[in-house]
Amino acid sequence: MEDMARLGVSPGLGWSSAHLPLKIQIQIHGREIAFEHLSGKDLRLTILERYTNCRTDAVVWDAGLVLANYLWYNICECDGTLGDSEKTPFAGARVLELGSGTGLVGILAGALGAKKVVLTDLPHAVPMLRKNVEKNWEEVEKYRRSMNCSSGSSDFSSVFHAVDLTWGDADDLKKLTLENCNFEYILMADCVFDPEVTVSLVKTLQDLVQNGVSTSKGGCPTILCANEKRECDKNARSEKLFRELLASHRFALERVENDEMHPEFQSDDIEVHRILYQGGL
Ligand SMILES: C[S@@+](CC[C@H](N)C(=O)[O-])C[C@H]1O[C@@H](n2cnc3c(N)ncnc32)[C@H](O)[C@@H]1O
């Protein structure tokens, strides 16, 4: 059973489902998340969250906020010089997100000009993921237009695809890579929390880079990963296992330093890493 208890945390939903009549346990809230730019060219995303049955795809997690703000800050704000006609490194890129949850990180990548963003999660999470993509499309496209990266389409599916991808599932991966073999970026936030699924997660990464995806120039995609350290044994074991498995499959972890991170969105217990595949393709 995949739930918040597996992470050993409560995300602070504020009330217990025990006090609610069963039929009204699902509440959907839109949470506005603003990305502010020195030039005043801000982006405001509204992410629907479902205060529901304690599944981890229901809310935006802190590691997701940190990774999104790292992308925002590092890619387009750190020198404050993004002009109207300048493009971010995501412009024209193809991006795959694993364990997207509500989709904040992938949607931001789309706003920053990615040509294609494939957001993935367990099957039950995909409908909400699609809703969030659709809800933000107008704002995303407006931002893309302001950077001369417009998709030229009124349809979010010209850029975004929300699909099932259960880590370790060979059929899901095959379906995904048959249609998409080039990605410049793979993004993942708060995906390392359980030893069992960590094995599947690393298997998916390994399968992606060894048997399938590469950048359009034939190199290995840049993998960016944010993880939260939690004071629970399961989390510590997952993280240790994650590092060991990555090393055994020839991935190197390179920590993103605090001075590359958004000053207001960093904390000692959330680390962002670039994961580099050193096995060659
Ligand atoms: C802690 S949440 C993080 C969500 C989002 N990335 C964020 O930071 O807000 C973990 C995500 O991984 C997904 N997940 C868990 N196990 C999975 C599996 N075996 N395969 C694919 N996704 C999985 C969950 O559905 C959930 O959306």
The ligand as an ORCA input file, in Angstrom:
! r2SCAN-3c Opt
* xyz 0 1
  C       6.625     11.881     -2.063
  S       5.762     11.879     -3.569
  C       6.605     13.134     -4.511
  C       5.702     13.738     -5.537
  C       6.297     14.918     -6.300
  N       7.474     14.531     -7.032
  C       6.603     16.072     -5.367
  O       7.789     16.273     -5.038
  O       5.667     16.759     -4.941
  C       6.342     10.373     -4.350
  C       5.710     10.115     -5.705
  O       6.218      8.895     -6.244
  C       5.151      8.138     -6.763
  N       5.503      6.704     -6.665
  C       5.621      5.957     -5.538
  N       5.943      4.693     -5.838
  C       6.029      4.642     -7.194
  C       6.334      3.595     -8.110
  N       6.593      2.358     -7.683
  N       6.361      3.889     -9.423
  C       6.094      5.157     -9.861
  N       5.804      6.188     -9.041
  C       5.762      5.934     -7.723
  C       3.969      8.490     -5.873
  O       2.721      8.200     -6.476
  C       4.192      9.960     -5.629
  O       3.588     10.757     -6.593
*
